[in-house]
Amino acid sequence: MRPSTFTSMFSLFRQRGPRGFDLPTRYYDAEQERRAERRQRMDGAPVVDRETLRARMRHGWGRQRADHGRTMRLVAMMVASVVALYLIMKRYLPAEGWGI
């Protein structure tokens, strides 16, 4: 006959299983692991000639210059905000309060 679950939960003589033991590594070097993974990837990598490398670098530099338009839009928005603020202040504030 099987004991009920309620009484087995509070048994004084119940034998539990062995506790687990998980020893963490003491000397973990993340940089060494990254180097090993990169070395593994590089072992199968094809050799790149000089012209291919030059073309890749030129392509990469071209993408960096594409951010110029974003900067110009930001400057234009800031100038427009300052002009709008100036016009609002000129319209609604008395000239004596400006200190000009």
C-alpha atoms as one frame of an Amber mdcrd trajectory, in Angstrom:
protein
   0.000   0.000   0.000   1.244   3.455  -0.930   1.315   6.211   1.737  -0.697
   9.327   1.076   1.107  12.385  -0.243   0.167  14.499   2.775   1.770  12.160
   5.298   4.828  11.568   3.127   5.522  15.309   3.051   5.916  15.423   6.837
   7.667  12.100   7.422  10.403  12.182  10.053  12.313   9.240   8.609  12.152
  10.060   4.927  15.475   9.716   3.131  16.235  12.408   0.684  18.399  11.939
  -2.379  21.958  13.220  -2.518  22.446  16.927  -2.880  23.878  18.182  -6.129
  27.259  19.845  -6.214  28.006  22.381  -8.907  31.499  23.799  -8.613  31.794
  27.023 -10.632  35.032  27.518 -12.511  37.394  29.635 -10.505  39.573  30.988
 -13.280  37.375  32.012 -16.189  38.994  34.196 -18.799  36.390  35.611 -21.193
  39.056  37.191 -23.402  40.811  33.854 -23.845  37.533  32.202 -24.809  36.821
  34.927 -27.390  40.291  34.485 -28.862  39.794  30.721 -29.109  36.411  31.144
 -30.838  37.862  33.674 -33.267  40.831  31.409 -34.012  38.400  28.583 -34.736
  36.420  30.778 -37.140  39.564  32.082 -38.833  40.955  28.603 -39.521  38.268
  28.006 -42.137  38.182  31.577 -43.482  39.224  32.161 -47.094  42.302  34.241
 -47.854  41.354  37.763 -48.997  43.496  39.449 -51.621  44.547  43.083 -51.441
  42.093  44.384 -54.066  39.083  42.791 -52.343  40.165  44.266 -49.023  40.588
  47.715 -50.635  37.091  47.528 -52.154  35.569  46.523 -48.803  37.305  49.375
 -47.016  36.174  51.896 -49.633  32.604  50.637 -49.306  32.764  50.953 -45.506
  34.060  54.495 -45.645  31.298  55.481 -48.034  28.668  54.384 -45.548  30.185
  56.550 -42.835  29.765  59.669 -44.973  26.044  58.948 -45.397  25.427  60.281
 -41.868  26.151  63.842 -43.064  22.534  64.411 -44.154  21.259  63.496 -40.710
  23.546  66.054 -39.074  22.449  68.771 -41.492  18.769  68.060 -40.771  19.479
  68.335 -37.049  21.223  71.700 -37.494  18.372  72.975 -39.699  15.782  71.950
 -37.080  17.744  73.701 -34.332  18.010  76.913 -36.380  14.296  76.790 -37.186
  13.496  76.298 -33.476  15.614  79.284 -32.456  14.027  81.513 -35.121  10.513
  80.410 -34.088  11.329  81.070 -30.427  12.697  84.519 -31.304   9.536  85.412
 -33.254   7.281  84.206 -30.440   9.237  86.212 -27.865   9.181  89.324 -30.067
   5.429  89.055 -30.549   4.315  88.312 -26.972   6.963  89.821 -24.661   7.522
  93.536 -24.225  10.795  94.865 -25.656  11.891  96.240 -22.252  11.977  92.775
 -20.732  14.526  91.453 -23.198  17.452  93.529 -22.034  18.337  94.492 -25.605
